[in-house]
Amino acid sequence: MVQPTEIDELHSAWRALGGSAGGTDGWSTIPLALPGPRRLRAGRHFPGNEEALLVGFTSVRVPPPAQLPQGQGFLVAQIDLGTEVTGMLWLALSRRSGGSLDMFTMMALDIIATLNAGSATAEEMLFQLFLARIHAWQDFMRRGTDTTLGPEEEIGLFGELLFIRSMIEAGLHTAAAVDGWLGPLDGIQDFVLGGGAVEVKTTIATAGFPATIGSLEQMDDSTRQPLFLAAVRIRLDRSGMSLPAIIEDTRAILSADAPAQSMFNLRLIHAGYLDAVSDHYKRSFAHVSTRVLHVELGFPRLTRANVPMQIRQARYELDIDCIDTDSVAVRDALDQLGVI
């Protein structure tokens, strides 16, 4: 969670720079007095007067301007501060005119925290982490103005995190578990592991297991085999874990693998979760059961191969409790996928 003092420091710096242009075009910047070893400055670019976070590097390979990330509310550019600050290569993360200042502030503080957490990393790798984090925010901002997950999205993410933990407990390496988590990146299935995949569905329903299948491809094993469906049932329980709590607990599990933990944090932003608004998630859940089913011949599903060619897309509801087939242990599924 971002500390109020950090927000105040950033806003105070931007306010101090608000009238410092003197009618000229260009950059006005000051150092940021925030904890951490990175070279950070607050800035404003005139004549637009947009707020910016400047990050200094000594020697990195910066992509061409057209390849640097840009979002609905921000842009990234390499800038020249002239004689004001010498011997450094500066990247500016700037708010676009009309972009939300609150959203941009959350983004800037998240970038600062990311850089500080990776301060022991080699500079080129840290620069790539900086860009990856901004790309994750770029994806997040495509969601629109809502900074929090809806109730069903919250339940879905909770279930996917439970499945990550169950795979690690079954013997899958932490890096493989996180690297295979492609649902937040708009993957067809939530996890791509080995040559196959796992789709995770989560419910708090007490009667039946309604699961929405979002496309004709989601339950199609013609391109990835084997394909599994993991049905995760949870219940509301005040003594259980909230979404922020299971996220922090999962980070602790990944703490011995810094690259996996960093990738996990990126996936969370892609999934629509922001630490800055974690207080929004009040509900607590307890894990009831996980049932893993092998999606193969005879499994009830709609695919391109079994619907008329005139049907281009389909979205349907499947009651998993009505599927009469044996469950597969998580470890056995991972073994069939060839990842343990």
Buried (B, 14 or more C-beta within 10 A) or exposed (E): EBEEEBBEBBBBBBEEBEEEBEEEEBBBBBEBEBEEEBBBBBBBBBEEBBBBBBBBBEEBEBEEEEEBBBBBBBBBBBBEBEEEBEEBBBBBBBBBEEBBEEBBBBBBBBBBBBBBBBEEBEEEEBBBBBBBBBBBBBBBBEEEEEBEBEEEBBBBBBBBBBBBBBBBEBEBBBBBBBBBBBBBEEBBBBBBBBEBBBBBBBBBEEEEBEBEBEBBBBBBBEEBBBBBBBBBBBBEEEEBBBBBBBBEEBEEBBEEBEBBBBBBBBBBBBBBBBBBBBEEBEBBBEBEEBBBBBBEEEBEBBBBEEEEEEEEEBEBEBEBBEBEBEBBEBBBBBBBBEBB
